[in-house]
Amino acid sequence: MRIYRFRVLIDHESEAFRDIEIGSEQTFLDLHTAIKEAFAFIGQEMASFYVSDENWDKGPEIPLADLGFGEDGDTPALMEQVYISDHIRSTSQRFIYAYDFLHMWMFMVELIQAGDPEPDVTYPRVVMSMGTAPDEHSKEDDLTAGILPDDPYALGDEEHAYEEEGDDWGHDTEGEDHDEFGHGSIDDLGEEFR
């Protein structure tokens, strides 16, 4: 078994990254779990790896679960079925890891070293940690930004469509006695209503 060291960089202003070592005969599910733990993400959200190239283009997908979205009707192999060594094509192999399809946390995963396993070491393991990772739920506030005003029920300087003279039907009401609700008094009804 070979040990691969991957640098995992989160696509976030913090530029936090973790170096994770994993065995060639371990699965992408193991790598998925290791990345989540390394960045303190504890949710059970959907995720996928994408085999990538030197330009970080998305290639074949390795999903956590079958969502029925396979291209050309093919069902892609799941993380638990795919060994890390199945997709190592070069000494600088790259993957894109997408976690939580609603908030779209994106990670760049790049092979930076390969070697033999150390005795009595359990893999995968984090061997370097740089920067403070963002909170997993920090993107939730971003989803509603700009959609709703700060307080949709606040009373402001609304313009009213009331005329100074006349009622809503265009009748002239000047000189008529009306209460605060726009109604006249009972005296205005005539003899037949008394």
C-alpha positions as CSV (number, residue, x, y, z in Angstrom):
1,M,0.0,0.0,0.0
2,R,1.2,3.5,-0.9
3,I,0.5,6.6,1.2
4,Y,-0.7,9.7,-0.6
5,R,-0.4,13.1,1.0
6,F,-3.1,15.6,-0.3
7,R,-3.2,19.3,0.4
8,V,-6.8,20.2,0.9
9,L,-7.6,23.9,0.5
10,I,-11.0,25.4,1.2
11,D,-12.3,27.9,-1.3
12,H,-12.8,30.7,1.3
13,E,-11.2,34.0,2.2
14,S,-9.6,32.3,5.2
15,E,-7.4,30.2,2.8
16,A,-7.2,27.5,5.4
17,F,-5.7,24.2,4.3
18,R,-5.0,20.8,5.7
19,D,-2.5,18.1,4.6
20,I,-4.1,14.7,4.8
21,E,-2.3,11.4,4.4
22,I,-4.4,8.4,3.2
23,G,-3.7,4.9,1.9
24,S,-4.0,4.0,-1.7
25,E,-6.3,1.2,-0.9
26,Q,-8.6,3.4,1.2
27,T,-11.8,4.8,-0.4
28,F,-13.0,8.2,-1.3
29,L,-15.5,7.8,1.5
30,D,-12.5,7.6,3.9
31,L,-11.1,10.8,2.3
32,H,-14.6,12.5,2.5
33,T,-14.7,11.7,6.3
34,A,-11.2,12.9,6.8
35,I,-11.8,16.2,5.1
36,K,-15.0,16.9,7.1
37,E,-13.2,16.1,10.4
38,A,-10.1,18.1,9.5
39,F,-12.3,21.2,8.8
40,A,-14.7,20.5,11.8
41,F,-17.7,20.0,9.5
42,I,-20.1,17.8,11.4
43,G,-23.2,17.8,9.2
44,Q,-24.4,14.9,7.1
45,E,-24.7,16.9,3.8
46,M,-24.4,15.5,0.3
47,A,-20.9,15.6,-1.3
48,S,-19.0,14.7,-4.4
49,F,-15.4,14.4,-5.6
50,Y,-14.6,15.3,-9.2
51,V,-11.5,14.1,-10.8
52,S,-9.7,17.2,-12.0
53,D,-6.7,18.3,-14.1
54,E,-4.0,21.0,-13.8
55,N,-6.6,23.7,-14.6
56,W,-9.0,22.5,-11.9
57,D,-11.6,21.5,-14.5
58,K,-14.3,19.1,-13.3
59,G,-14.0,15.6,-14.7
60,P,-15.8,12.4,-13.7
61,E,-17.9,12.5,-10.5
62,I,-17.5,10.3,-7.5
63,P,-20.6,11.0,-5.4
64,L,-21.4,10.1,-1.8
65,A,-24.8,8.7,-2.8
66,D,-26.7,7.9,-6.0
67,L,-28.9,10.8,-6.8
68,G,-29.9,9.5,-10.2
69,F,-28.1,12.4,-12.0
70,G,-25.5,10.3,-13.9
71,E,-24.6,11.4,-17.3
72,D,-25.9,9.3,-20.2
73,G,-28.0,7.3,-17.8
74,D,-24.9,5.8,-16.2
75,T,-24.7,5.5,-12.5
76,P,-21.3,6.7,-11.3
77,A,-19.4,4.6,-8.8
78,L,-20.0,5.8,-5.2
79,M,-17.3,7.0,-2.8
80,E,-17.5,3.8,-0.8
81,Q,-16.8,1.8,-4.0
82,V,-13.8,3.7,-5.4
83,Y,-10.2,3.4,-4.1
84,I,-8.0,6.4,-4.0
85,S,-5.5,4.6,-6.3
86,D,-8.2,4.2,-8.9
87,H,-7.8,7.8,-9.9
88,I,-4.1,8.6,-9.4
89,R,-2.9,9.4,-12.9
90,S,0.0,11.7,-12.1
91,T,2.3,12.9,-9.3
92,S,0.3,16.1,-9.1
93,Q,-3.2,14.5,-9.3
94,R,-6.0,16.9,-8.4
95,F,-9.6,16.5,-7.3
96,I,-12.4,19.0,-6.5
97,Y,-14.5,18.2,-3.4
98,A,-17.9,19.7,-3.1
99,Y,-19.7,19.5,0.2
100,D,-23.3,20.6,1.0
101,F,-24.9,21.3,-2.4
102,L,-27.1,24.1,-0.9
103,H,-24.2,26.2,0.5
104,M,-21.6,24.7,-1.9
105,W,-18.4,24.5,0.1
106,M,-15.7,23.8,-2.4
107,F,-12.2,22.3,-1.7
108,M,-9.2,21.9,-3.9
109,V,-7.5,18.6,-3.3
110,E,-4.0,18.2,-4.7
111,L,-1.5,15.3,-4.4
112,I,1.7,16.7,-3.0
113,Q,3.6,13.5,-2.0
114,A,3.6,9.7,-2.1
115,G,5.5,7.3,0.0
116,D,5.4,4.2,2.2
117,P,3.3,3.8,5.3
118,E,4.8,4.4,8.7
119,P,4.5,1.5,11.1
120,D,1.8,1.6,13.7
121,V,0.1,4.7,12.1
122,T,-3.6,4.8,11.4
123,Y,-4.6,6.4,8.1
124,P,-6.1,8.7,7.1
125,R,-4.5,11.3,9.3
126,V,-4.0,15.1,9.3
127,V,-0.3,15.9,9.2
128,M,-0.5,19.7,8.8
129,S,-3.1,22.3,9.6
130,M,-2.9,25.9,8.6
131,G,-5.4,28.7,9.1
132,T,-8.7,28.7,10.9
133,A,-11.5,27.0,9.0
134,P,-14.8,28.8,8.6
135,D,-17.8,27.6,10.5
136,E,-19.8,25.1,8.5
137,H,-23.0,27.2,8.9
138,S,-21.4,30.6,8.1
139,K,-22.8,30.6,4.6
140,E,-26.5,30.3,5.8
141,D,-26.8,34.1,6.3
142,D,-25.5,34.7,2.8
143,L,-28.5,32.9,1.2
144,T,-30.9,35.7,2.2
145,A,-28.6,38.6,1.8
146,G,-30.1,41.2,-0.5
147,I,-33.4,39.4,-0.9
148,L,-35.3,40.8,2.1
149,P,-35.0,44.2,3.7
150,D,-33.5,44.3,7.2
151,D,-37.0,44.6,8.6
152,P,-39.8,44.0,6.1
153,Y,-42.4,45.2,8.7
154,A,-40.8,48.5,9.5
155,L,-43.0,51.5,8.9
156,G,-41.3,54.1,6.9
157,D,-42.2,57.2,4.9
158,E,-44.7,55.5,2.7
159,E,-46.6,57.6,0.2
160,H,-50.3,57.5,0.5
161,A,-52.7,57.8,-2.4
162,Y,-55.2,59.9,-0.5
163,E,-56.5,63.1,-2.1
164,E,-56.7,66.2,0.0
165,E,-60.2,66.7,-1.4
166,G,-62.7,64.2,-2.6
167,D,-63.2,60.6,-1.6
168,D,-61.9,57.4,-3.3
169,W,-64.7,57.6,-5.8
170,G,-63.8,61.0,-7.1
171,H,-66.7,62.8,-5.3
172,D,-66.2,66.2,-3.9
173,T,-66.5,66.0,-0.1
174,E,-65.5,69.5,0.7
175,G,-67.9,71.0,3.2
176,E,-69.3,67.6,4.3
177,D,-69.0,66.5,7.9
178,H,-67.1,63.2,8.1
179,D,-65.6,61.4,11.0
180,E,-62.0,60.1,11.1
181,F,-63.1,57.0,9.1
182,G,-64.6,59.1,6.3
183,H,-68.2,58.4,7.4
184,G,-70.8,61.1,7.8
185,S,-73.0,61.5,10.8
186,I,-76.5,59.9,11.3
187,D,-78.0,63.3,10.6
188,D,-76.9,63.0,7.0
189,L,-79.1,59.9,6.4
190,G,-82.5,61.7,6.0
191,E,-85.9,61.3,7.6
192,E,-86.6,57.7,6.4
193,F,-83.7,56.3,8.4
194,R,-84.6,57.9,11.7
